[in-house]
Amino acid sequence: MIQINNLSKFFKIKDPISPNKNSIINALDNINLNIKKNEIFGIIGPNGAGKTTLTKILSTLIIPDEGTVFVNNINIEEKPNYVKNITGLLPGEYSRSFYWRLSGYRNLHFFAKLRGVKNPDDRIDYLLDLFNLKDKKNDLVMKYSTGMKHKLALAIGLIHDPPVLFLDEPLTGIDPVTAKEIKNIVRTKFSDKTIIWTSHNLFEIEEMCDRIALLNKGKIILQGEPENIKKKGWDHKKILIESEKPDRFLIFNGNKINDRIVEIKTKNVHKTVIELANFAEKNNIEIIDIRTVKPSLEDIFLKGVEENV
């Protein structure tokens, strides 16, 4: 559904040392991605990684400096209006998605007209009901809670029922109940859409996305299914051992992660566990708990960022 080839974007900024000179920032550096129809594809990365720049290019808000992007086999630079008609956007700056002095209903009606939606009332009623905003549809948006504003912004992005949806930090700043509600709606109601989900929240991305790409300083470091990324990106396993004398176990390639627990890296869990047990018995050290843990997406993320500083 979306094909990104050698995509780059540069920005000029004033040099803080020499104000008369400009510095070049590589916001995106030779990005290549293929995103399948009806999948949720996650883009993760620290602040400033290029996530929002990529979303703005895909939604035709800005144009790339190099490379090409195809949405549904259409070049976005050659036919931007076509791409706009088949895509929806929840921007990170969601507060700019509507008019605060209009009601939720009036906002939806206005944007439906802009999108060319004929007889939009049925679509508006459906979205208000879907996002549990029907009782507040006549309230001014300035009186909405943060969660309600997020849901209204998402409803506006969906007003023309686009097959492609860009969600830029869709859960940032909202309460857990609203976040859960939005995630459930995306899972159950948007299975027919291709979704790009950008975030720096690793747990959110792993929970929601079929495949992901790790973006850092404008470059893709890793991409694929979350489980495969964890397998490929981590060359060892971890053992957590809890003891009253955790420092004694640091000799086993360990790092103390809290008062009584040591994290030990190993490539052979069985062998290391036997060595730990023998060591504890020989030195009269009580082991309170011992368990193995799989690497998390956060482990891979931090490792990828550290290796590409």
Buried (B, 14 or more C-beta within 10 A) or exposed (E): BBBBBEBBBBBEEEEEEEEEEEEEBBBBBBBEBEBEEEBBBBBBBBEEBBBBBBBBBBBBBBEBBBBBBBBBEBBBEEEBEBBBEBBBBBBBEBEEBBBEEBBBBBBBBBBBEEBEBEEBEEBBBEBBEBBBBBEBBEBBBEEBEBBBBBBBBBBBBBBBBBBBBBBBBBBBEBEEEBBEBBBEBBEEEBEEBBBBBBBBBBEBBBEBBBBBBBBBBBBBBBBBEBEEBBBEBBEEBBBBBBBEBBEBBEEBBBEEEEEBBBBBBBEEBEEBBEBBEEBBEEEEBEBEEBEEEEBBBEBBBEBBBEEEE
